[in-house]
Amino acid sequence: QVQLVESGGGLVQAGGSLRLSCAASGLTFSSYGMGWFRQAPGKDRDFVAVISRGGGTTVHADSVKGRFTISRDNTKNTVYLQMNSLNPEDTAVYYCAAARSKLLGRRVRDYDYWGQGTQVTVSS
């Protein structure tokens, strides 16, 4: 049974930082591309970042480029999202997801497994 468990969310002031983690089990982690998405209340689930199986290639959404960084540790079956210079528009539930495809997908349907999400709230 595949499980993706996010952690590290919380309440932070504007300008602050958080580091999200997503621990994976039940799959061969190094065989999956890993992505982060976020969903604000009443909005669609949006792409944030994706990292290739080996970690050598990353893609970040324009809205977070230069502020957020995705990384992974295949020895720990964990993917991370370092979030700096947070602003209230970053408030959302953040989800990690795993994709069998080699493509660095930006669409929800590109991913096979999802975590339950972790809430990030940025106060002004």
Solvent accessible surface area in square Angstrom, and as a share of the most:
residue,aa,sasa,rsa
1,Q,189,0.84
2,V,37,0.21
3,Q,95,0.42
4,L,10,0.05
5,V,86,0.50
6,E,18,0.08
7,S,59,0.38
8,G,38,0.37
9,G,31,0.29
10,G,30,0.29
11,L,134,0.67
12,V,25,0.14
13,Q,137,0.61
14,A,50,0.38
15,G,58,0.56
16,G,22,0.21
17,S,57,0.37
18,L,35,0.17
19,R,133,0.49
20,L,0,0.00
21,S,28,0.18
22,C,0,0.00
23,A,53,0.41
24,A,7,0.06
25,S,53,0.34
26,G,54,0.51
27,L,25,0.12
28,T,87,0.51
29,F,5,0.02
30,S,57,0.37
31,S,49,0.31
32,Y,24,0.09
33,G,4,0.04
34,M,0,0.00
35,G,0,0.00
36,W,0,0.00
37,F,1,0.00
38,R,35,0.13
39,Q,58,0.26
40,A,26,0.20
41,P,121,0.76
42,G,91,0.87
43,K,134,0.57
44,D,114,0.59
45,R,70,0.25
46,D,73,0.38
47,F,26,0.11
48,V,1,0.00
49,A,0,0.00
50,V,2,0.01
51,I,4,0.02
52,S,24,0.15
53,R,75,0.27
54,G,68,0.65
55,G,27,0.26
56,G,77,0.74
57,T,67,0.39
58,T,56,0.33
59,V,35,0.20
60,H,29,0.13
61,A,13,0.10
62,D,118,0.61
63,S,71,0.46
64,V,0,0.00
65,K,122,0.52
66,G,82,0.79
67,R,48,0.18
68,F,5,0.02
69,T,75,0.43
70,I,4,0.02
71,S,46,0.30
72,R,30,0.11
73,D,39,0.20
74,N,52,0.27
75,T,128,0.74
76,K,136,0.57
77,N,54,0.28
78,T,14,0.08
79,V,0,0.00
80,Y,29,0.11
81,L,0,0.00
82,Q,59,0.26
83,M,0,0.00
84,N,62,0.32
85,S,62,0.40
86,L,2,0.01
87,N,47,0.24
88,P,51,0.32
89,E,137,0.61
90,D,1,0.00
91,T,35,0.20
92,A,2,0.02
93,V,40,0.23
94,Y,0,0.00
95,Y,30,0.11
96,C,0,0.00
97,A,0,0.00
98,A,0,0.00
99,A,3,0.02
100,R,126,0.46
101,S,51,0.33
102,K,158,0.67
103,L,138,0.69
104,L,48,0.24
105,G,8,0.07
106,R,133,0.49
107,R,123,0.45
108,V,65,0.37
109,R,186,0.68
110,D,32,0.17
111,Y,14,0.05
112,D,60,0.31
113,Y,62,0.24
114,W,66,0.23
115,G,5,0.05
116,Q,162,0.72
117,G,22,0.21
118,T,19,0.11
119,Q,88,0.39
120,V,0,0.00
121,T,49,0.28
122,V,7,0.04
123,S,41,0.26
124,S,129,0.83
